[in-house]
Amino acid sequence: MAGKERIAVYGAGAVGAYVGGYMTRDGRDVTLIDPWEQHVKLMRDPGLQLSGLTEPENFTVKCNAVLDRDLPPPGDIGPFDVIFICVKSFDTEAAAKRMQPYLAEGGFMVSLQNGINEGTIA
């Protein structure tokens, strides 16, 4: 199943965009979900621009990005095998509840956040 998982990144700020951008560039099936309309538009076109210390770390990649409010109901889209929660700690509980219906049976919800939020997500 490696490489064929459907992946959601909920919160496409600094952490979510970085991880989602790299996975998208790697050819993974990634959907970045964010509440900020202008950010979503730019991630789609011209693409998410990431930069690092070396030349291979500097790239632009067009992403499958969707506004949180426009995310179709869980029954209208297939489930996600992995959901990365990449929001501020005070939004963790709401984010986990929002995305739970989209999680595939046997799937994983992963915290990529500052702080210890795994208990809240579980």
N, C-alpha and C positions, 0 to 999 in steps of 0.2 A: 504494500500500500504506500510505501514511502514515495513521496513526490506526487502522488495522486490525490492527496487529501485536499478537501475544501477547507480553506483557512479564512477566518474573519479576524480583522484587527479592529477592535472597538475603541476608538479614540486615536486619531491620526495626528497627534501633536509630535513633539520632538522624538519620543521613544517609539510610538506606534508608526509614524511615518518612516523612521529609519529602518525598523525591522521589516515593515511591510514593503518598503521600497527594495530592500535587498532580496527578499523572498520573491517579489515580482520579477526582478531582474534575473533571478535564478530559474524562472519558468514555472513557479508554483501558481496554483489557482488561489489567488488572494483577493479578498474584498476588503477595502478600507472603509470604515464607517465613521463619519464625523458629523457634528452639528453645524459646522461653519461652511456656509454655501460657497463663498469665494474660494476657500481652500480646496473643497471638493472639485470645483470647476478646474482649478489650476493643476491638481493632481492628474486629472484626466487629460488635459491639453493646456499647455505644452508638455506637462509631465512634472513629476516630482524630481527636484534637483537636490542631489545629495553630494556632500563634499567630505573629504577626509584629508589625511596627511600625505597620501601617495596618489599618483595619477589614477590607478585603477579604482580608487575610492571616490573619484569625482565623476559622476554620471547623472543623466536624466532618464527617467523611466516613466512611461505613461501607465497609470494605474487604474484598476477597476475600483472606482471610488463612488460611494453613494452617501447622500445625506441621511442622517439617522431617521428623520421624519418620513423619508421616501423609501425606507427599507420595506419590501413587500412582506405581507404576513407570512409566518412560518410555513403554512400549508401551500403557499404559492411558489416557494423556492425550496430547493433541496437543503437538507441540514448541513451544518458545518462540522467537520471532524475535529477541528481545533479552533478555539476562540481565544484570542489574546485580549485581555483587558488592560488597556493602556490609558487609564484616566487618573485624575488626582484621587488620592485616598478617600476624600470625603464623598466622592461619586461612585465608589466601588460597589456598594450594595445595590444602588439603582442600576448600574451597568450590568451587574451579574443577573439581576432579575429580568432586565430588558432582554438579555441575550439567551437566557436559559431555554426558552422555547425553540431556539434555533440550533441547539446542540444535538448532534447525532447521538444515537444510542451507542454507548461505549466511547463517546468523544471526550475531549478534555477542554476545560476552561483554565487558562494559564494567566497568572498575574505577572505583568511586566511593569512594575510600579516601584516607586519609593515606598518604603514601609513594609510592614508585615500584614498583608491583606488576605492571605490564603483562607483563613477561617471565615472571613466574610463571604468569600466566593463559594466556599464549600457549602 
